[in-house]
């Protein structure tokens, strides 16, 4: 299996079970996965870190 350890993915979801399972899945494949529960938290993380991909599992986040 290919190691994607240098690829950072940000997962945004307000449901802990969904974001944790998505992060675990990506980490199993060697991605560096970070997760958060709100748009504000995602914005703060993206100001501090560069992500190669962002996954938002909702069509809209209420605070955006």
C-alpha positions in Angstrom: 0.0 0.0 0.0 1.3 3.5 -0.9 2.2 5.8 2.0 0.7 9.3 1.7 2.2 10.5 5.0 3.0 14.0 3.5 -0.6 14.6 2.4 -2.7 16.5 4.9 -6.4 16.3 4.9 -8.8 18.3 7.0 -12.2 16.7 7.8 -15.1 19.0 8.9 -18.2 17.4 10.5 -20.2 18.2 13.6 -20.8 14.5 14.3 -17.8 13.0 16.2 -18.5 9.4 14.9 -18.4 10.5 11.3 -15.3 12.7 11.5 -13.4 10.2 13.6 -14.2 7.3 11.3 -13.2 9.3 8.3 -9.9 10.3 9.9 -9.2 6.7 11.0 -9.9 5.5 7.4 -7.6 8.1 5.9 -4.9 7.4 8.5 -5.1 3.7 7.7 -4.0 4.6 4.2 -1.2 6.7 5.4 -2.7 10.2 5.1 -2.2 12.8 7.9 -5.8 13.5 8.9 -6.9 16.4 11.1 -10.5 16.9 12.0 -12.7 19.6 13.5 -16.4 20.2 14.2 -17.1 23.7 12.9 -16.4 26.1 10.2 -14.7 28.5 12.6 -12.4 25.8 13.9 -11.6 24.8 10.3 -10.8 28.4 9.4 -8.4 28.7 12.4 -6.7 25.4 11.5 -6.3 26.5 7.8 -4.7 29.7 8.9 -2.0 27.8 10.8 -1.5 24.8 8.5 -1.6 24.0 4.8 -4.0 21.2 3.8 -3.9 19.3 0.5 -7.6 18.4 0.7 -10.6 19.5 2.8 -13.6 17.2 3.3 -16.9 18.8 4.4 -19.6 16.1 4.7 -22.4 18.7 4.8 -23.6 20.7 1.8 -23.6 23.8 4.1 -22.3 24.6 7.5 -24.6 26.8 9.5 -21.9 29.3 10.5 -20.5 30.0 7.0 
